[in-house]
Amino acid sequence: MTAKRPSIGIALDSGGAMGGAHIGVLNVLDEHNIPIDLIVGSSAGAAVGAFYAAGVLESFKGIISNLSFTEALKIYADPVFPISGLFAGARARKFLKNLLGDILIEDLPVRYVAVATDLLTGETVPIDSGPLTDAVMASISMPGIFKPVVHMDRLLTDGGVSDPLPIDILKSLSPDISIACNLHSRMPSISDAGTKKAIVTAQKKEMKQDEDLSGWFIDRLLKSIRGHKTSESIRSVKKILNIPNSNQAESILDSDLLSAFTEQIGQSKDKIASIIETSFFRKDKADTLNIFEVLMNATNIQQYQKNRLMLLYEKPDILIEPLVIEVRSMEFTKGESTIAEGREKTLEAIPAIREVLNKKRKKS
């Protein structure tokens, strides 16, 4: 009688562009005839896991292997007024839809779970049914970058917020063998002391400029409110904004205030291209960290700490740790290098995986 094949599950870590390493991991497992029966992914891990489960991983690999800066922006950059996120997420959703179509999670050939976070309760939310695109979009919506997603009557954000390396969810589903791919095996850090000092110095200078600009703007605002002046231009703004109480609106808005807003917007436009570009490419000279880098660095530090604790209490049978921490979370132009690193570390793990498989077969 032939021994039953042990079931194999894999937990895929969050990590933005670092998630390209998961492609290399899954490619090598396929090449060595190690089938995956269960995928639990958070954020980038949810996306790559979905592409694998839906049979479109090679298509996605082809897209990111030679991705240019401009092409990367076209995939996800749709800026909105930053109330709940910098990007609306419509472009990212369209990109996912083009690859995944209308497939439901329950119709996938392998069991699949996307991990998201309920922004209102703090709960980790495993999504194992419904439209695959919706599940992935909820899991990848990085707070501050993408607007939160309304799904399953919840307000959901990135799975990495609560459970970046979801080994706990994987193990709760009882695969015979558990594999985890950890993208945060090291603390993200700029090791060059000179670079650190230069960034701190640049940040001090930037903070002073921000303070002066804020003071100037507040002075203009107070002058406008005290003046109680109105103009046709403000009435036009009032109509666009559809402010119901016109008397109140006209008492606090005037042409001087409009000029202040216009000047602020103009200055912001001049900075947008630079902010987005330096999210991908760090200049040789030290500079202040832009908003993307602040959010991503903070996220990577949190995820390193969470993964370290997770691995203390939930040990997988096999741990694969590609060294991709130097890849910035929005640096999708480094697809080839992240894939190669995932391949290398998985090839090193193949003997251990074979050993665990043989032991499980003998027990069954």
C-alpha positions in Angstrom: 0.0 0.0 0.0 1.4 3.4 -1.0 1.8 5.9 1.8 -0.5 8.9 1.5 1.3 12.1 0.4 1.5 14.6 3.3 -0.3 17.9 2.7 1.9 21.0 2.4 1.0 24.5 3.4 3.0 27.7 3.0 2.8 31.1 4.8 4.0 34.0 2.7 5.2 37.2 4.4 4.1 40.8 3.6 6.7 43.2 2.3 5.7 45.2 -0.8 8.3 44.8 -3.6 10.3 42.4 -1.4 7.4 39.9 -2.1 9.0 39.2 -5.5 11.1 36.7 -3.5 8.0 34.6 -3.1 7.9 34.0 -6.8 11.3 32.4 -6.7 10.3 30.3 -3.8 7.2 28.9 -5.5 9.0 28.4 -8.8 11.7 26.2 -7.2 9.1 24.2 -5.2 7.3 23.5 -8.5 10.5 22.6 -10.3 11.2 20.0 -7.6 7.7 18.6 -7.7 6.8 19.7 -4.2 3.1 20.5 -4.4 1.5 23.2 -2.4 -2.0 22.3 -1.0 -2.6 25.4 1.1 -1.4 29.1 0.8 -1.9 31.7 3.5 -0.5 35.1 2.5 -0.4 38.5 4.0 -0.2 41.6 1.8 2.5 40.9 -0.9 2.3 37.3 0.1 -1.4 37.3 -0.5 -0.9 38.8 -4.0 1.8 36.3 -5.1 0.0 33.4 -3.5 -3.2 34.4 -5.4 -1.3 34.6 -8.7 0.1 31.1 -8.0 -3.2 29.6 -7.0 -4.9 31.1 -10.0 -2.2 29.8 -12.4 -1.0 33.2 -13.5 2.2 33.5 -11.6 4.4 33.3 -14.7 2.4 36.1 -16.3 3.0 38.3 -13.2 6.6 37.3 -13.1 7.0 38.4 -16.7 5.5 41.8 -15.8 7.7 42.6 -12.8 11.0 41.1 -14.1 11.6 44.0 -16.5 9.4 46.7 -14.9 10.5 50.3 -15.4 9.8 53.1 -13.0 7.1 54.6 -15.2 5.4 51.2 -15.7 5.4 50.6 -12.0 3.7 54.0 -11.3 1.0 53.1 -13.9 0.2 49.9 -12.0 -0.8 51.6 -8.7 -0.2 55.3 -8.5 -3.6 57.1 -8.6 -3.2 60.0 -6.1 -6.3 61.3 -4.3 -6.7 64.1 -1.7 -5.0 62.4 1.2 -7.9 61.9 3.7 -7.6 58.2 4.3 -4.8 57.3 1.8 -2.5 58.7 -0.8 -3.7 56.4 -3.6 -7.3 55.5 -4.4 -6.4 51.9 -5.3 -8.4 51.8 -8.5 -5.4 51.2 -10.6 -4.1 48.5 -8.4 -7.5 46.8 -8.4 -7.7 47.0 -12.2 -4.2 45.4 -12.5 -5.3 42.6 -10.2 -8.6 42.1 -12.1 -6.8 41.9 -15.4 -4.7 39.0 -14.0 -7.2 37.2 -11.8 -10.5 37.9 -13.6 -13.6 37.0 -11.7 -12.5 33.8 -10.0 -13.8 33.0 -6.6 -11.4 31.7 -3.8 -13.5 28.6 -3.3 -13.0 27.7 -7.0 -9.2 27.7 -6.8 -7.4 24.4 -7.2 -5.5 24.9 -3.9 -6.8 26.1 -0.6 -6.1 29.9 -0.3 -6.4 32.4 2.5 -5.6 36.2 2.3 -4.9 37.9 5.5 -6.2 41.5 6.2 -6.7 43.6 9.2 -9.9 45.2 10.5 -9.0 48.9 11.0 -11.8 49.5 13.4 -11.4 46.4 15.7 -7.7 45.5 15.2 -8.7 41.9 14.4 -6.8 39.8 12.0 -9.2 38.8 9.2 -8.6 35.6 7.2 -10.5 35.8 3.9 -11.1 32.3 2.4 -14.1 32.8 0.2 -15.6 35.3 -2.3 -13.9 37.2 -5.2 -10.2 36.6 -5.2 -9.5 40.2 -6.4 -11.4 41.7 -3.5 -9.5 39.5 -1.0 -6.1 40.5 -2.4 -7.0 44.2 -2.6 -8.0 44.2 1.1 -4.8 42.4 2.1 -2.4 44.7 0.1 -3.9 48.1 1.1 -1.0 49.5 3.0 -2.2 52.1 5.6 -1.4 55.6 4.5 -0.6 54.5 1.0 -3.9 53.0 -0.2 -7.3 53.9 1.1 -8.8 51.2 3.3 -11.1 48.7 1.6 -14.7 48.0 2.5 -15.1 44.2 2.3 -17.2 41.7 4.2 -18.9 44.7 5.9 -15.6 45.6 7.5 -13.1 48.4 6.9 -10.0 46.5 6.0 -6.3 47.4 5.6 -3.0 45.6 5.0 -2.6 42.1 6.6 0.9 43.1 7.6 -0.5 45.5 10.2 -1.7 42.6 12.5 -0.2 39.4 11.1 2.6 39.8 8.5 3.8 36.2 8.6 0.6 34.2 9.2 2.1 30.9 10.4 -0.6 30.9 13.2 -3.4 30.9 10.6 -1.6 28.3 8.5 -1.1 25.9 11.4 -4.7 26.3 12.5 -5.7 24.7 9.1 -3.5 21.7 10.0 -1.3 20.9 7.0 1.0 18.0 7.6 4.0 20.1 6.7 4.3 23.9 7.2 6.7 26.1 5.2 7.1 29.8 6.0 8.8 32.4 3.8 10.0 35.3 6.0 11.1 38.5 4.2 12.0 40.3 7.5 14.8 38.1 8.9 16.9 41.2 9.7 16.1 44.6 11.2 16.0 47.2 8.4 18.8 49.7 9.0 21.0 52.2 7.2 24.4 50.9 8.5 26.5 53.8 7.2 27.0 56.2 10.2 27.8 59.1 7.8 24.6 58.5 5.9 22.5 58.4 9.1 24.0 61.6 10.3 23.4 63.4 7.0 19.8 62.2 6.9 19.2 63.5 10.5 20.8 66.9 9.6 18.7 67.2 6.4 15.5 66.3 8.4 16.3 69.1 10.9 16.5 71.6 8.1 13.3 70.3 6.6 11.5 70.6 9.9 12.5 74.2 10.2 11.2 74.9 6.7 7.9 73.2 7.4 7.5 75.3 10.6 8.0 78.5 8.7 5.6 77.6 6.0 3.0 76.6 8.5 3.3 79.9 10.3 3.0 81.8 7.1 -0.1 79.9 6.1 -1.8 80.4 9.5 -1.1 84.1 9.3 -2.8 84.3 5.9 -5.7 82.3 7.2 -6.3 84.5 10.3 -6.1 87.6 8.1 -8.7 86.2 5.8 -11.1 85.3 8.6 -10.7 88.7 10.3 -11.3 90.5 7.0 -14.7 89.0 6.3 -14.1 89.7 2.6 -15.7 87.7 -0.2 -15.0 87.5 -3.9 -16.5 85.9 -7.0 -13.6 83.3 -7.0 -14.6 82.2 -3.5 -18.2 81.9 -4.5 -17.1 79.6 -7.3 -15.2 77.5 -4.9 -18.2 77.4 -2.6 -20.4 76.1 -5.4 -17.9 73.4 -6.3 -17.7 72.3 -2.7 -21.5 72.5 -2.5 -21.4 74.2 0.9 -25.1 74.5 2.0 -24.7 77.5 4.4 -23.5 80.2 2.0 -23.5 83.0 4.6 -21.1 81.0 6.8 -18.9 80.1 3.9 -18.7 83.6 2.7 -17.8 84.9 6.1 -14.6 82.8 6.3 -13.5 82.5 2.8 -12.0 85.2 0.7 -9.6 85.8 -2.2 -6.6 86.0 0.1 -7.4 82.6 1.5 -7.9 81.2 -2.0 -4.5 82.6 -3.0 -2.9 80.8 0.0 -4.5 77.5 -1.0 -3.5 78.0 -4.6 0.1 78.7 -3.6 0.2 75.6 -1.3 -1.2 73.4 -4.0 1.4 74.7 -6.5 4.2 74.0 -4.1 2.9 70.5 -3.5 2.7 69.7 -7.2 6.3 70.7 -7.6 7.3 68.1 -5.0 5.1 65.2 -6.0 7.3 63.9 -8.8 10.4 64.1 -6.6 8.7 62.3 -3.7 7.4 59.4 -5.8 10.7 59.0 -7.7 12.8 58.9 -4.5 10.5 56.3 -3.2 12.1 54.0 -5.8 15.6 55.5 -6.1 17.6 56.8 -3.2 19.9 59.6 -4.3 23.6 59.4 -3.7 23.5 62.4 -1.4 21.7 62.0 1.8 18.2 63.6 1.9 15.2 63.7 4.2 13.1 60.6 4.2 9.9 61.2 2.1 6.5 60.2 3.3 6.7 56.8 1.5 10.0 56.0 3.1 8.8 57.0 6.6 5.7 54.8 6.3 7.6 51.9 4.8 10.6 52.0 7.2 8.2 52.1 10.2 6.2 49.2 8.7 9.3 47.1 8.1 10.6 47.6 11.6 7.2 46.6 13.0 7.1 43.5 10.8 10.6 42.4 11.7 9.5 42.5 15.4 6.2 40.8 14.8 7.8 38.0 12.7 10.5 37.5 15.3 7.9 36.9 18.0 5.7 34.8 15.7 8.7 32.5 14.9 9.4 32.1 18.7 5.9 30.7 19.3 4.9 29.2 15.9 7.7 27.3 14.4 7.2 26.0 10.8 8.7 22.7 9.7 10.7 24.6 7.1 11.8 28.3 7.3 13.0 30.1 4.1 14.5 33.6 4.6 15.4 35.4 1.4 17.7 38.4 2.2 15.7 41.2 0.5 15.6 43.8 3.3 17.7 46.2 1.2 14.9 46.3 -1.4 12.6 49.2 -0.5 8.9 48.3 -0.2 7.8 50.4 -3.2 10.9 49.5 -5.3 9.1 47.2 -7.8 11.8 47.7 -10.4 13.9 45.1 -8.6 11.8 42.1 -9.5 14.6 40.1 -11.0 16.9 40.4 -8.0 14.2 39.5 -5.5 13.0 36.5 -7.5 16.6 35.3 -7.8 17.1 35.6 -4.0 13.9 33.6 -3.4 15.2 30.9 -5.7 18.6 30.7 -4.1 17.3 30.3 -0.5 14.7 27.7 -1.6 17.2 25.6 -3.4 19.2 25.5 -0.2 16.1 24.4 1.6 15.1 21.5 -0.8 17.1 18.8 1.1 15.4 19.7 4.4 12.0 19.7 2.7 12.7 16.2 1.2 13.7 15.0 4.6 10.6 16.2 6.3 8.4 14.8 3.5 10.0 11.3 3.9 9.6 11.4 7.7 5.9 12.3 7.3 5.3 9.6 4.7 6.8 6.9 7.0 4.6 8.0 9.9 1.5 7.8 7.7 
